[in-house]
Amino acid sequence: MAATKDTVAAVPASRLSKEKLVKTHQAHLKKQDSSPNAPRPVKQPILSEAYPASAKSIRELEIIPLSELRAETHHRGKGVIVKVVSPPFVGAGAVSVVEDEFGNADKLAIYNQADSSILSGVPEGCVVAVKEPYYKNNGAENDFMICVDHPSDVILLRFTDPIIPEALRLGPLLKTAEDWKNAGDRAFIEKDFPTAVFCYTEALEASEDPTFQAPTYTKRAGTNLILGRYDAAKADALASRTGGPQDWKAYYNGGRAAYGLCDYAESNTLLAAALKLNPTNANIQKEHARCQARLHEEATGEYDFPEMLASLSPHSVHLDRGSFLRNTRVAESAHHGRGLFATRDMKAGELVFVEKATLMPNQYEPARASAALYALMVRQLCDNPSLAGPVLDLYAGADGVYERSGKEGTIVDGVPVVDIFLVERIRTTNCFSAPRATVENTAPSAPEGRQAKGLWVHASHMNHSCVPNTMRSFVGDMLISRATRDIKEGEELFQQYIPVKPLVDVRNERFREGWGFDCDCALCVGERRSPEAVLVKRKELLAAVEKLCNKKLPGRELIPEATIRSVDRLAKQLEDAHEPDVYDGIPRLTLIYPCNWLVAAHRGRKNHAKVVKYALKVLRNFGFWVPDENSVWDPREIYTRSGNASLMTVHVVAALRNLADAYKALGHDEMAEKCIEAAELGYMMVTGFKNDLATLDK
């Protein structure tokens, strides 16, 4: 951990000269990647090295020369103002040679800036202020640099800012507002949108003429829309109004910006105002109709899920849909902080909510997905400060893991305070892994490990249970939550954070490591009643079964009777190791694998009565109510008769299908049909919407 007080470390006895710095920097520039469109690497934060972002204005800090910077120190209460004297070397960050008013030179490395920001590669000649700079060794003797991790810790100063020392002051590069506007137009044509925004800003600052400002605000609004800076685009659009008939452009751009923020109610209001002024404009009509469709989804929860699935492609997983959340509300929970609660009664299989991702990059490579989400979170929090409230309010780990300043997200020096270490804590404790579509992921042929990482703020408020009453699935960037059993109004809603492990100590160790809690669901509370010796015995028996079966399920091959008898014997011993008083009405997770194995083995031998026996055991071991194997029963009732501790998974669907096949082979056609109906309902819970059970065989 770096030193945090100026008194801890000394000023380096020797630093590289400006000439040496520039020479080395130019050599790096010559080797710079010649592929400007290649994705930039991301410098993800190391949480053990966390330090807070500065929440002070540069005007509150003591400005010091570069020569006073101390090695491995965060200079609290201090700041530096420097001019960039080299082009940037752009990699995971942007490294430039900088100089202060006294002629001292050093390196400045700026990380975590969005491509939409001019600070992602500061042009030569610009003046920047670094707040409470972190000065560190760069790995070689006498080689140091100012490292800016938090994007809000560095500020691009306007050329006329009075805080700039006289020796660094160049004055305005262009003389008139018209010159700046023309420069912005040129940058826009060249698709250098960050520079265009900078120039339009200078133009607006240089003019007080409303007839000049209005169209310039319109230009900046349009540019910010392209950059995805929707907060700024909306503000600029509304600032461009003059009170005349041409204000339709202002309302149109403002409506598009509000739509980009998924604020469809405000978007609808603004677009309706645009339509009133220009009722025949096809673009306004199209945007207004699109907004109306989102409002309908928000109000009704009506979606064409098959059409949504069909519209996905490797290059397009972000669906243009609204979020249906009205069945739920956020409130204080008796379990862990806040939770999600039902606002009405819901039946098993019913839609609980549908949420569009707040943030989800289209990146399904496991090695890159986490970094991509982190980078997107930082960018959007910088570009759209209105996201700060809902995102930064999320759980960031147990108390004391990372202390907040309370000023994260507030605007200081014109930019929101963004603490990258807090962002990373929020990402790791709240993100979900998402396949491109859950229904595709249930097929045996689905590629393993292809999961994106996303943040769904509303869903993040839901607490964990190993035996939850909801199940989530995905279609693109839409999260679908369905009830797995009947839910009463006011009841807290639960989800699984991660697939649960069969052994209570193993799964709770993961919960403690990731989220800082021990699960208090009915399953975990019940299993903790077992003596330690029984827990150990179950662990040993499960390991013996897995070793005997090589941790695989049989295919259609014929398994020797002797092997089946051995597995059956171990499964019986394992079943006997579950105390009836402890496991009454709760799952027996360690029994699921051996019973699934026995279902597959007997299916291969066409022993249909045994398939029925062990498929029923699979359902029982997931916590569902089942009858004696020879009793008459209705499989469609398992979701409503099983109490509050059943566990819904795709394996339950598979067990119901195996039951259907076995019943049909035994001549019980009516039971087979009921099993299929129960499987179809379960498969809808698993995949999010009604799908063909044949997908499970593909």
N, C-alpha and C positions, 0 to 999 in steps of 0.2 A: 504494500500500500504506500502510495507516495506521501511525502511529508505535507502537512496542511498549514503549517505556520512558517512565516518568513524566517524565524529564528532557528529553525531546525537545520536548514542547509545553507551552505555558503555560496556566494557568487563565484561562478567558475573562474579559476585563475587565468584561463586562456580560452578564447573562442576563435572559430574560423573567421578570417577576414572577409570583408565584402567581396573582394576580388576572387578569393578562393570559393566562396559560396556561389557566386554567379557562374564561375567557370565549371564547377561541378554540376550546377543546375542545368547549364546549357548542354552538357554531355548527356544528362538524363533526357532532356527534351528531344535530342536527336534520336534516342531509342524509343521514344514514346509510341505507343500502339498506333499504328496507322489505320485502324478500323474504328472510325468515330462512332459508328452505330452499334458497336459491340456493347453488351450490357456491362455496366461498371461493377466491379467487385464491391462487396459490402463489408464494412468493418463493424462486426457485431460486438457489442460491449461485453466485457468480462465483469460479471457482477461482483466478484471479489475485489475489484479495483474501483468500485463505485465512488463517485463524489457528486455533490449536488450542483445543479445548474445555478448560475448567477441570477438572482431575482432583483438586482439593483440596476438602476439606470446608469449609463456611463457618466452622466453628469453628477452622480453621487460619489463617484470613485476618485481616488487620488491617482492622477496620471503620472506614471513613472517612466524613465528612459529604459530602453532595452538593456542597458549595461547594468541595471540593478536587479535583473531577473536572477533568481536563485534556482539551482538545479533541483529537480524532483519536488517542486513546490507548487501548490495552488496559492496564488497571491490574493488572498481575501482582502477586500477593501481597496484593491488597486486595479489599475487598467493601463493599457498601452494604446497609443494611436500611431499607426504606421502607414506608410505609402508602399504600395506594391511596385517593385522595381524590376519584375521579370514576368514573362508569361507563366501561367500555371502548368505544373506537371500534374496531369489528371490520372489518378488510379482509383484506389478505394477512397481517397480524398483528393484534395487539390493542394499541392505544395507550391509555395511561392517564396521568393526572396523579398524581404521587406526592410524598410529603413525608417528610423524615427527622425525627429527634428534635429537631433544632435549628430547625425551621420552614422549612428550605430546600425549595424545590419544583422539580420538573423533569418531563420527559416520559419515560415508559418504554415502549418498543416491544418486544413479545415476539412472536417469529416461531417457526414450525415446531412449534407445539404441536398435539397431536391434539385432535380434537373431544371425545374421551373424557376430556380433562384439564380441570380447572377453570381451569388457567392459560391456556386458549385464549381466555378472556374473564374476567379476574380481577374478582370482585365488589368493589364499593366497600367499604372498611373492612378488607379483608384486608391482612395484612402479608407481604411477600416479601423474600427475600434474593437479591441478584444477586452472583454470584461473578466476580471479576476482570473488572469491567464494561468494556465498550467504549463510549466516549463520543464522539459524532460530531456534526458540524454537520448540520442538517436542511435546508439549502439556502437559508435566509434569514439575514440579519444577526441575531446574538444568539440565534438559534433552534437549540437543541441538544437531543439526546435520548440516553438510554441505550439502546443497540441490543443486544438479546439474540438472537443467531442460533442458538446451540446450545441445544436445549431443556433440557439438564441444567444450564445455567448460571444458572437461576433456580429458586428453591425456595419453595414455599408453606409458610409457617411456621404451626404450630399456635398458637392464641391463647395457650396457656399456656407456650410455649417460653421458657425462661429467657434465651435470647440476645436476645430482643426488648427494646430499651431501654425504660426505665420510661415515658418520655413517649409512646411508641407503644402501650403495653400497655393493652388493654381488659379483660383477664380473659376468662374463658369467656362467650360470649354466652348460653348456656343453662346451667342449674345442675346438672341431673342427667343420668345416663346414659339414663334413660327419656325425658327431653326430647329428647336428641339422636337417639335411635332413632325417636321420633315425627316429628321433623323430617326424618329420612331417609325415613320412610314417605311423608310428604307430597311430598317431592321426587321419589320414585319414581313416585307416582301422577301427578304432573305431567310425568313423563318427563324430568326433569332428572337424569339418571343420574350425572354427575360429582359434583353436589352431594349426591346420595344416598350415594355412596361416602364422601365427606368426612364427612357426618354420622354414618354408621355407624362410621367410624373413631374419631370423637370419642366415640361411645357406648362402644365397646370400651375406649378408653383410660380412660374415667371409671368403669368397673366392673371388679371382680375376682370377681364372682359367676358361677361356671360355668353356672348355670342361665339366666342372662341372656346370657352371651357366646355360648353354642352357637347359639341361634336367630338372634342378630345376625350371627354369622359366616355362617350360611346365607343370610341376606338379602344380605349383601355379596357372597357368592359368586355368587348369582343375578344381582345387578346387574353384577358384573364379567363374567359370561358374556354379558350383553346388549351390553356395551361391547367385547367381543372381547379382554378382558384375561385371557387364559386362564391364564397363570402365576399371577396373583393369585387367580383364581377357584379353581384347583386347591388352592392353599395354604389359602384360606379354607374350602373344602369339607372338607378333611381336618382342619382345626382345629376344625370344628364337631362332631366325633365325641364321643360321651359313653360309648360302650361298650354302649349299649342297642339295641333292635330298630329304633329310628327312625334309626339310622345309615345305613340304606339311602339316605336323601336325600344324606348326605355322599358316599357312594361313587358315587351316580348323578351328582351335580353334578361330582365329581372326574373321573369317566369322560368326561363331556361336555367338560370343559375339556381333558383329555388328547387327546380326539378333535380338538378345535379346533386343537391343536398338531401334529396328524398323528402323534402317538405312539400308534399303534393297539395296540401290545403292552400299554402301561400302561393305556390305556383299557379294553382287554378285561379286564385283571385287576380293575380297579375296578368295572366293570359286572357282572362275575361275582360280586363280593362283594355288590353291591346285590341281584342276583337271589337270592342265597342267603338274604338277609334278607327279601326280598319277592318270592317267585317268581311270583306271579300278576299283577304290575304290568305293564300293557300297554306303558307308555312305556319301562320298563327293557328289556323284551323286544325292542322295536323298535330301541332304541339298540344293544343287544348284538348283534342280528342284523346291523345295519349295520356294526358294528365287525368282525364275523366276515368279512363280504364284503370289507372292506379288507385284512384279514390274508391272505385267499385270493389277492387280486390281488398283494400283495407277495411271496407265496411262489411263485406260478405264472406270473405275467405273462399271465393269461387275462382278456381284456377283450372286451366286446361293442362294438367300435368303431362299427359302424353305429348302434346304439342311442344311443351317446354323441353322435354327430353329430346325430341326430334330436332330441335333447333340448335342443340349443342354441337360444337365442333372443337377440334384440338386448339383452335385459335380464338374461340369465343365461348366462354363459360359464364359470362356475366349477363344474366337475364334481366330484361327490362320489365320488372314486376314490383308491385308494392308489397308491404308487410301487413299481414293480418294478425293483430295482437289483442283484439278487444276481449277475447276470452280469458285474459290473464292480467294480473297487475303485480307490481313490485311492492313488497312490504317487509317489515321486520320479521325475521324468522326465529323460532325457538331453537333452531339447530345451529346455524352459522351465519351471523350477521343478517343480511337481507336474503329474501327468497322470492320465488314466483308463486302466485296463488291463483286459483280458479275463480273467475267472476260469475260462473254459472255451472250447473250440473252438466256433465259430459259422459257419454256412453263409451264403452270400450271400442276402440277403432276410430273414434271421432277425431276430427282435426282440433288440436289444442291451439297451435299458432303456426304461422308461416312467417319466416323472417328473411329478408334480403340481407346479405352480409354487409356489415358496416365497412369492412375492409377485407378483401381477399384477392391476392394476386393469382394470375393464371399460371401457376408454377407447380407442377406435380412431381418434380424430381425431389425425393426426400432430402438429398444433400443441400438443396437450394431453397426448399419451401420455407423454412423457418427464417432464413436471412431475407427472403423476398418479402415476407409479411412484416418483419421488423422495419425494413426500409420503407415500406408503404405506410406503416403507421406513423413513422417520423415525418415523412413527407406530408401526409394529409393533416397532421396536427399543426405543422408549420403553415401549410397553404390554406387551411380552413379552420380557423380558431374556434368556430362554433362546435366542432367535434370534441373540443377539450373537455367540456362538461361531462357528457356521457361516457367518454372513453377513459379519461383520467380518474373518474370516480369509481372505476372498477377495482375489485380486490387485487392487491399486489403482494400477497403473502402474509404470513402471520405477523402480528405486531412486533416491531423491532427488527424485522428482516431488512426493511428499507424505509428510513424515516423521510416523510414528505416535508417540504417547506411550507406547504399550503398555498404557494403562489404559482404552482404549475398551471399553465394554461392562461394566466393573466397576461395582458399586453403591457410590455415594457419596452421603451424605445421603438415603438411601432411594430413589434413582433411578439408572438406568444412565447412565453417561457416553456421550453420543451426539454425535459430531463430524460435523456436517452436511457439511463439505467432504470428509471421508473417505468418507462415505456416497455423495456424488455421484461421487467418483472410482471407487468400487466399482460404482456403477450404470453409468457410461459404459463401463467396461472389461469388464463381465460380463453386461449385459442382452441379451436377444434381442428382435428384432422378430418379432411373431407375428400371422398372419392369424387370423380367427375359426376357420377350418378350412382346412388346406392344400389339400384336395381341391377345395374351392370356389374357391380362389385359382388353380388351374390352368386354369380355364375362361376362354376369351377374353372372356366377358361380365362377369367379376369386376371390381368397382370397383377402380381403382388407388389406392394410397397408404393404404388402410385397414389400419393395423397397430397392434396394441397393443404395449406394452413390458412385458416380464416378467423376473423373476429366477428361474432354476432353479439352485439351488446345486450340485447334483451335476453337472449338465451343464457348469457353469462351470469345472469342473476340467479339462475336455477341452481339449487343445491344438489349434492350427490346423494344417491342411495344405491346400494348394490342390488336392491330389488325395487326399481323405480316404478312410478305409475305412468310414465311417458316413455316414448322411444323416438329418437331423432333419426332423420335420414336426409339425403341431399339430392338436389337436382341442380347442377351448376353451382351458383353462389346462393341458392335458396335453401334454407334449413327448414325442414318440415317436422313438426312435433305432433305425434298422435298419442291418444290415451291407450294404454295397454290393459286397463281395467276401468270400471265405472268410477267416476270422480265426482265428488260433491262440491257445490259452491263453497268457497272459502277454504277448501283443502289445499295444503301446500303441494306444489308440483315438484317432482324429482326426476333427475336423469342420471345416467351413468357417466362419470367423467371419462373413464377408460374401461375397457372390458375387464370384468372382475376375475381375479384368480381364485381357484378352488379353495385355497387354504387361507384362513382368516388372518393369520399373522403376516403372510406374504403380501396380501393385497393391502393391508393397513400400513405396512411399511412404505408402500408406494404412495399412499395418501399423505402420510406424514412428510415424506420427502418433497412431494410436489405441491401440496396445499396446506400442510401444517395442521392436519386434524386426524383424529381417529374416527372412523365411521360409526354412527350410532343407529344404523338401520336395524330393522327387525332381525335380519340374517346375522349381522355381526354381533349384535347384543346377545342373540340366542346362542351362537357358536362359542362365545366367550364363557358360557356356562359349562362347557365341556372341560373336564380335568386335563391338565397338560399331558398326562400319560396317554389319554385317548387321542388328543390332537397328534401326538407323535406317532401313534399306531396307525392312524388314518394316513398320515404322510408316507409312512413306510409301505403300507399296502398299495396306495396309489402309485408309488414309484415302482413297486413290483409289477403291477399291471402294465404300466407304460413300458417297462423294460421287456416284458414278455411279448407285447404287441408291437414293439419298436415305434411306439407313439404314432402309429398309423391306423386308419380304419380299413377294413377289407374292401376290396372292389367286388367284382362279380365272380372272383375265383372261389374255388371250393376249399374251405378251411377244414383241416382235419378235425375229426370229432374230439380227439385227445386234447388238442389245443383249446377247443371251445370249452371242454370240461374244466381245463385248468383256469381259464379266464373266469368261467362261471363260479368256480370255487373261491377265487380271490375276490370276486365281486360280492359273493355272499358274505365273506368275512368282513369286507369293507362296509357292507350294509349293516351288519351286526354291530359294527363299531360306531354307529350313529344312535345315540340314546333316543328312544321314542319320545320321552317327555321334553327333550331339548328340541328335537327336529319336527315336532308336530306342527304342520302348516308352514314350514319354511323349507327352502331348497336344500338339497344334499349335493353340493357341487362336485365333490370328489367322486361321486357315483356316475356322473354323466358320461364321462369317457368310456368306462368299461361297459355301460349299458348300451351306448351307441355302437360300440364295437360288436357286442353280441347281437344287436339288431341286424347289422350288416352281415355278420357271419351266418346267422340263421336265414336271412333273405337269400344269400348265395346258395344255401342248401334247400331252398323252397320249403322251409319248415315254417309255415305261415302262422300256426298257433304260437310258436315261440317268438315270432316277430311281434305279434300282438302283445304278448307278455312283456317283452323288453321295451317296446315302444311306449307302452303305458308307464313303465318304470322311468323312462326318460322324461315323460311329462311330469310324473310325480317328483322326480329329482330336480326339476326346474321350479317346484313349488306349486304346481297346478293340482287342483282336485281331480282325482280319477277314481273310478269304482274298482271293485274286484274284477279280475280279468274276465269272468263269465257273466257279469251283471249287464243288464240293459241300461244304457246311458246315452246322453246326447253330447257328442264332442263339441257342439257349438256353444255349450254352456261353460266351457273351462275358463273363459275370460271373466265370467261374472260370478262363478261359484268358488273361486280359489282364494278368497281373502285378500290380504294386502301385502303378501310377501312372495308373489310369483315373479319369475324372471323371464321376460319375453326375449327370444333370440331367433335367428334363422333356423337354429337346430330344432326348435319347437315346431316350426313349419315342416321341416323334414320328417320329424317323428309323426306328425299327423298324416303326411303323405304316405309314409310307410304303413301306417295303420290302415289307410284307405286301400292300399294295394293288397294288404293281407286280408282285410275283411272281404274284399271283392273275390279274392281267390278262394275264400272259405264259403262263398255264396251269400254273404251278408251285404247285399247291394245297397240297402237303405243306409246302413251304418257307414259304408264306404262314401256315399254321397255327403252325409253329414260331416265326415272327416274332411272331405275336400272343401266344403263350405267353411269349416273352422280354419283350415289351412289358408284359404284365400283371404279371410279376414286377418289372420296373423301375418300373411305376406304383405298385406297393405300396411300394417303397422311397421313392418321391417323396412319396406321400400318407400313408404310415404304415400303411395296411391295404388289403385288396383292394377295389378300386373299378372301376366300369365305365369302360372306355377312352372311351366315348362322351362322358364329362364333358369331355374335351379339345375337343369340338366345340361345346359349348353357349355 
